[in-house]
């Protein structure tokens, strides 16, 4: 990921911590896939696997933070190297929160199963939004590995599509609840799942913003897309 340094050992340390971040990213992607599979199949066993897997996600976050602290303490990096290490730390935090969202989804699946709700709710329609969010996260991680600002901008734009999917799903859920009040409890569980999916997209967007921060040294949070694109010219 980073440029070459005079210190081969420093390069090795940066590559090692970067590989840990990619491993964590793969782990939370798997958590998302399992959570939506648990929903589509109403599988309590798979939901439990997601919940149990959260411990590994948390352990990896601690391991990466420990590595970063060690590197900063020994190397005392400046300029772009320091930005890179800070961005890795923030990316790790975003990935851990993605793991939290996957766990939340799994717990909501268990709640729906426990309620014994008829399988008439539009749970399957969340698959599209989940695939969009998971794909956005994967794209963000690939862009982070290459420090690809062009892809980062694309991700920032595509996050709006997930927001639109969420809004449409909420409207559909409201219709279901109005037509059959018995579905209200399970519908609210589905709403929390949909919100978790939307938040996964937000975390992918955060990672994209960090890529621009590393490369350009500019904090592009909370500014318009026009200004972001101007920053990259």
C-alpha positions in Angstrom: 0.0 0.0 0.0 2.5 2.7 1.1 5.4 4.1 -0.9 8.9 2.6 -0.4 11.0 3.9 2.5 14.7 3.9 3.2 14.0 1.5 6.1 13.0 -1.9 4.7 11.9 -2.8 8.2 9.4 0.1 8.3 8.0 -1.0 4.9 7.6 -4.5 6.3 5.8 -3.2 9.4 3.4 -1.1 7.3 2.7 -4.0 4.9 2.0 -6.3 7.9 -0.5 -4.0 9.5 -2.1 -3.3 6.2 -2.5 -7.0 5.6 -4.2 -7.3 9.0 -6.7 -4.6 8.0 -7.5 -6.5 4.8 -8.0 -9.7 6.8 -10.3 -7.9 9.2 -12.2 -6.5 6.2 -12.6 -10.0 4.8 -13.9 -11.2 8.2 -16.6 -8.6 8.5 -17.7 -9.1 4.9 -18.2 -12.8 5.8 -20.2 -11.7 8.8 -22.5 -9.6 6.6 -23.0 -12.5 4.2 -23.8 -14.9 7.1 -26.2 -12.4 8.7 -28.3 -11.9 5.5 -28.2 -15.7 4.9 -29.6 -16.2 8.4 -32.4 -13.8 7.6 -33.2 -15.4 4.2 -33.3 -18.9 5.7 -34.6 -17.9 9.1 -31.6 -19.9 10.5 -30.9 -19.4 14.2 -27.8 -21.5 13.9 -26.2 -19.2 11.3 -27.3 -16.1 13.3 -25.5 -17.6 16.3 -22.3 -18.0 14.3 -22.4 -14.3 13.4 -22.8 -13.4 17.0 -20.0 -15.7 18.2 -17.7 -14.3 15.4 -17.9 -10.8 16.8 -15.3 -11.8 19.4 -12.7 -12.4 16.6 -13.5 -9.0 15.0 -12.9 -7.3 18.3 -9.7 -9.2 19.0 -8.4 -8.2 15.5 -9.2 -4.5 16.2 -7.2 -4.7 19.4 -4.3 -6.5 17.6 -4.1 -3.8 14.9 -4.3 -1.0 17.4 -1.4 -2.6 19.3 0.7 -2.8 16.1 0.0 0.8 15.2 0.9 2.0 18.7 4.2 0.1 18.4 5.0 1.5 15.0 4.3 5.1 16.0 6.3 4.8 19.2 9.4 3.3 17.5 9.3 5.1 14.1 7.8 8.5 15.1 6.4 9.0 11.6 5.6 12.4 10.1 3.6 13.8 7.1 2.0 11.2 4.8 3.3 8.2 6.9 1.6 9.6 10.0 -1.6 10.3 8.0 -1.5 6.7 6.7 -1.2 5.2 10.2 -4.0 7.4 11.5 -6.2 6.4 8.6 -5.4 2.7 9.2 -6.6 3.2 12.8 -9.8 4.9 11.7 -10.4 2.3 9.0 -10.0 -0.5 11.6 -12.6 1.3 13.8 -15.0 1.5 10.9 -14.6 -2.2 10.1 -15.1 -3.1 13.8 -18.4 -1.2 13.7 -19.4 -3.0 10.5 -18.9 -6.2 12.6 -21.2 -4.6 15.2 -23.9 -4.0 12.6 -23.6 -7.6 11.3 -24.1 -8.8 14.9 -27.1 -6.5 15.3 -28.6 -8.0 12.2 -28.1 -11.5 13.5 -29.7 -10.6 16.9 -32.7 -9.2 15.0 -33.0 -12.4 13.0 -33.2 -14.4 16.2 -35.9 -12.0 17.5 -38.0 -12.6 14.4 -37.6 -16.3 14.7 -38.5 -16.2 18.4 -41.6 -14.2 17.6 -42.7 -17.0 15.3 -43.8 -14.4 12.7 -45.2 -15.7 9.4 -42.7 -15.5 6.6 -44.7 -13.0 4.7 -42.6 -9.9 5.5 -40.4 -8.6 2.7 -37.2 -9.9 4.3 -35.8 -11.1 1.0 -35.9 -7.6 -0.5 -33.1 -6.6 1.9 -30.7 -8.8 -0.1 -30.3 -6.2 -2.8 -29.4 -3.5 -0.3 -27.1 -5.9 1.5 -25.3 -6.8 -1.7 -24.9 -3.1 -2.5 -23.5 -2.3 1.0 -21.2 -5.4 1.0 -20.0 -4.6 -2.5 -19.3 -0.9 -1.5 -17.3 -2.1 1.5 -15.3 -4.5 -0.7 -14.6 -1.7 -3.2 -13.5 0.6 -0.4 -11.0 -1.9 0.9 -9.6 -2.5 -2.6 -9.3 1.2 -3.1 -7.7 1.6 0.3 -5.1 -1.0 -0.6 -4.2 0.9 -3.8 -4.8 4.4 -2.4 -7.2 4.9 -5.3 -8.8 8.3 -5.0 -10.9 8.0 -8.2 -12.6 4.9 -6.8 -13.0 6.6 -3.5 -15.1 9.4 -5.1 -17.2 6.8 -6.9 -17.9 5.2 -3.5 -19.0 8.5 -2.0 -21.5 8.9 -4.9 -22.8 5.3 -4.7 -23.6 5.5 -1.0 -26.7 7.5 -1.9 -28.1 4.5 -3.8 -28.1 2.5 -0.5 -29.9 5.4 1.2 -32.6 5.3 -1.5 -33.0 1.5 -1.0 -33.4 2.1 2.7 -36.1 4.7 2.2 -38.0 2.5 -0.2 -37.9 -0.4 2.2 -39.1 1.7 5.1 -42.1 2.8 3.1 -42.9 -0.9 2.2 -42.6 -1.9 5.9 -45.1 0.8 6.9 -47.6 -0.6 4.4 -47.2 -4.1 5.9 -47.7 -2.8 9.5 -50.8 -0.8 8.5 -52.3 -3.8 6.7 -51.6 -6.3 9.5 -50.8 -5.0 13.0 -49.6 -8.4 14.0 -46.5 -7.9 11.9 -45.4 -4.7 13.8 -42.9 -6.4 16.1 -41.2 -8.3 13.3 -41.4 -5.3 11.0 -39.5 -3.2 13.6 -36.8 -5.9 13.7 -36.5 -5.8 9.9 -36.3 -2.0 10.2 -33.3 -2.3 12.5 -31.7 -4.7 10.1 -32.3 -2.3 7.2 -30.7 0.5 9.2 -27.7 -1.7 10.0 -27.3 -2.3 6.3 -27.4 1.4 5.6 -24.8 2.0 8.3 -22.5 -0.5 6.6 -22.7 1.7 3.5 -21.8 4.7 5.7 -18.7 3.0 7.0 -17.6 2.2 3.5 -18.1 5.9 2.7 -15.9 6.8 5.8 -13.1 4.6 4.5 -13.3 6.3 1.1 -12.9 9.7 2.7 -9.9 8.4 4.6 -8.3 7.4 1.3 -8.5 11.0 0.1 -7.1 12.2 3.5 -4.1 9.9 3.1 -3.3 11.0 -0.5 -4.2 14.7 -0.4 -4.0 15.5 3.3 -7.5 17.0 3.0 -10.3 16.2 5.4 -13.3 15.9 3.1 -15.9 14.9 5.7 -19.1 16.9 5.6 -18.3 18.9 2.4 -20.0 18.8 -0.9 -19.1 16.5 -3.8 -18.2 19.4 -5.9 -15.6 20.6 -3.4 -14.3 17.0 -3.0 -13.7 16.7 -6.7 -12.1 20.1 -6.8 -9.7 19.0 -4.1 -8.6 16.1 -6.2 -8.0 18.1 -9.4 
